Amino acid sequence: MKTFADISLKPYNTFGIDSKVRRLIVFEPGDDIPPLEGNVLLLGGGSNVVFTKDYDGTVITLSHSSNQAIILSGNLVTAWGGMVMDDLVQWTLDNGLYGLENLSAIPGTVGASAVQNVGAYGAEAKDFIESVEAYDLQEHRMYTFSNADCHFAYRHSLFKEHPGRYLILRVTYRLCNEFLPNLSYKALENLPHSTAQQLRNAITDLRWSKLPRPEEHGSAGSFFKNPLVDEGTYTRIKAQYTDMPDAHKTNDEYKLSAGWLIDRAGWKGKTMGRAGVWPNNALVLYNTGACTGNEVVALAQAIVADVQTKFGITLEPEAIII
């Protein structure tokens, strides 16, 4: 365990926002977790958070080791919560296990994949998570949660319902011993997929053609959730805007493209202060250079207001505002 006092969080969030924390604790596998008092914030890879001020409390994160994964049985893999998710995807392919390739190049950690139920290109973490081992910082004990216990939903989980309570130490995934490409997402239909590695490489290239690389431009990836609307709302907008992408229907709800809504509201490529909307993907807000969290929030609020005025839909941030 390593402890730091009054340290900048700029290296710990992909937006590159320079906020300080009173105390930062970095845990390694096998460390004992002491009782903690006061405000506690659990941080994975910092790829889904926007700091608007200094944090007067304790930030906890796990070391980002790239080789903390083991095969429990033929197709069960357990990984350290601090392992970089993209490293795990490559590790599984190197070990002949398949399923996670559609989640390639998603910034963040294994633990965060369970908190956020990360998803991309027709796959979500919940499709593969078997169980989650977490330390309850309130009750000071370990818990093992089954997939059903985790209350997974779109960009949601039990762990988001209780922020700061459960420190995810390990996640177990149930994968396949045979590569069965998931090409359900339309953009993947014509990608090469003779092997899982080929599909992973193609998805990675596709992702970075649309998103800013964190080492070049700070961002939190997709900033807003794709809104879920009823049939009447979907039909109304589709009749008015025939170029709107077809929505994915689940039960009685239609998932619209937040990026398309933001684009049609006129924000794609625009900036406000030192925060901007990525020119190749309107769903992404980014740091044009030394921006503050408050500048990001102001831009997000302006986008939400314009989308609400134009379409009657209220966008919700996927990013967490601190």
C-alpha positions, -999 to 999 in steps of 0.1 A, spaced: 0 0 0 13 34 -9 -1 67 5 4 102 -9 -7 135 7 -19 166 -12 -12 152 -46 -25 162 -80 -50 138 -96 -40 149 -131 -22 116 -138 -52 97 -124 -79 109 -147 -80 107 -185 -95 141 -189 -62 155 -176 -79 178 -151 -55 192 -125 -73 188 -91 -57 179 -58 -67 153 -33 -59 154 4 -49 117 5 -43 91 -22 -40 54 -14 -28 29 -40 -34 -8 -31 -15 -38 -44 -27 -74 -45 -26 -89 -10 -26 -56 9 -47 -53 41 -73 -26 38 -75 -5 70 -106 13 83 -111 46 65 -128 77 78 -142 107 61 -150 112 24 -138 83 3 -138 82 -35 -130 49 -54 -111 55 -87 -104 30 -114 -86 43 -144 -101 77 -141 -116 74 -175 -152 82 -166 -148 111 -141 -146 149 -142 -132 167 -112 -146 202 -107 -126 210 -76 -100 196 -52 -112 165 -33 -112 170 5 -110 133 14 -93 101 4 -91 87 -31 -85 49 -33 -72 32 -64 -56 -1 -73 -22 -6 -89 -25 -10 -127 -6 -42 -130 -8 -57 -165 -3 -94 -156 -27 -101 -127 -50 -126 -143 -53 -164 -139 -74 -191 -155 -95 -208 -128 -108 -235 -151 -113 -241 -188 -131 -209 -194 -132 -189 -161 -107 -161 -158 -102 -140 -126 -84 -107 -129 -71 -81 -104 -95 -51 -103 -67 -27 -111 -56 -45 -143 -61 -24 -173 -92 -37 -191 -76 -36 -226 -46 -56 -213 -70 -83 -200 -87 -85 -234 -53 -91 -251 -43 -116 -223 -75 -136 -229 -68 -139 -266 -32 -149 -260 -45 -177 -238 -72 -190 -262 -102 -175 -245 -127 -154 -264 -156 -130 -260 -141 -98 -247 -127 -87 -281 -156 -63 -288 -146 -44 -256 -111 -37 -270 -95 -3 -265 -119 8 -238 -100 29 -213 -103 19 -177 -97 -11 -154 -112 -45 -147 -129 -33 -116 -145 -3 -134 -158 -27 -161 -181 -41 -134 -190 -8 -118 -200 9 -151 -210 -23 -170 -189 -10 -198 -201 -17 -233 -192 -12 -270 -200 -26 -304 -228 -49 -293 -212 -63 -261 -214 -54 -224 -193 -65 -195 -223 -81 -179 -225 -106 -207 -193 -122 -194 -190 -114 -157 -195 -145 -136 -188 -129 -102 -172 -99 -84 -151 -100 -53 -153 -67 -34 -143 -53 0 -172 -36 18 -156 -4 33 -186 1 56 -188 -34 70 -151 -41 67 -155 -76 51 -152 -93 18 -182 -102 -4 -186 -122 -35 -214 -111 -58 -229 -133 -85 -238 -117 -118 -275 -115 -107 -264 -98 -74 -247 -70 -93 -280 -56 -107 -265 -49 -141 -283 -26 -164 -273 -2 -192 -242 16 -178 -254 7 -143 -247 -18 -114 -251 -23 -77 -218 -7 -72 -230 26 -88 -259 25 -64 -235 26 -35 -206 49 -45 -176 47 -22 -187 15 -5 -174 -15 -25 -138 -17 -35 -137 -43 -63 -106 -64 -59 -112 -92 -85 -136 -99 -113 -142 -134 -127 -153 -137 -164 -169 -167 -181 -155 -168 -216 -155 -192 -246 -129 -217 -257 -141 -212 -293 -140 -179 -312 -175 -170 -323 -174 -134 -337 -200 -110 -324 -208 -89 -355 -243 -78 -343 -232 -41 -343 -237 -27 -378 -203 -10 -380 -186 -44 -376 -203 -62 -405 -175 -56 -429 -146 -58 -406 -120 -86 -410 -128 -113 -384 -111 -145 -395 -94 -146 -360 -102 -130 -327 -70 -110 -329 -79 -97 -363 -113 -86 -351 -97 -70 -320 -72 -51 -341 -100 -39 -365 -122 -27 -335 -92 -9 -320 -85 9 -352 -122 17 -356 -124 31 -321 -94 53 -324 -106 67 -357 -136 82 -339 -122 90 -305 -93 111 -291 -64 91 -278 -60 99 -241 -23 107 -244 -31 133 -271 -64 149 -259 -79 144 -225 -115 131 -224 -138 107 -206 -148 88 -237 -185 88 -243 -198 116 -221 -235 110 -223 -257 79 -222 -277 70 -252 -313 80 -241 -340 54 -238 -374 66 -250 -409 52 -256 -423 43 -290 -442 75 -294 -411 97 -289 -391 76 -313 -418 77 -339 -422 114 -336 -385 122 -340 -381 96 -368 -409 112 -388 -393 146 -385 -357 135 -391 -357 106 -416 -319 105 -414 -319 96 -377 -302 62 -372 -326 33 -365 -330 28 -327 -322 -5 -309 -354 -17 -293 -354 -35 -259 -387 -45 -244 -408 -13 -249 -379 12 -250 -359 25 -279 -322 35 -275 -314 66 -295 -280 78 -306 -270 106 -282 -241 115 -306 -266 120 -335 -288 142 -313 -258 163 -302 -246 166 -338 -281 177 -351 -282 202 -323 -252 218 -339 -225 210 -313 -202 186 -332 -167 202 -334 -177 232 -314 -158 245 -283 -168 265 -252 -139 279 -233 -112 252 -232 -136 223 -235 -148 210 -269 -170 184 -287 -148 160 -306 -150 166 -344 -153 129 -353 -177 119 -326 -202 143 -310 -207 120 -280 -172 128 -268 -162 160 -249 -125 167 -247 -99 189 -232 -85 213 -258 -57 223 -234 -56 229 -196 -94 230 -193 -111 228 -159 -138 205 -148 -162 234 -145 -156 243 -182 -165 207 -191 -197 209 -170 -207 242 -185 -203 227 -220 -223 196 -211 -251 217 -196 -253 238 -228 -255 207 -249 -282 192 -227 -303 224 -229 -301 225 -267 -310 189 -272 -339 193 -248 -351 223 -268 -347 207 -302 -359 172 -295 -377 172 -261 -351 147 -248 -330 151 -217 -295 137 -220 -279 121 -189 -241 122 -184 -224 89 -184 -193 106 -169 -194 111 -131 -190 147 -120 -171 152 -87 
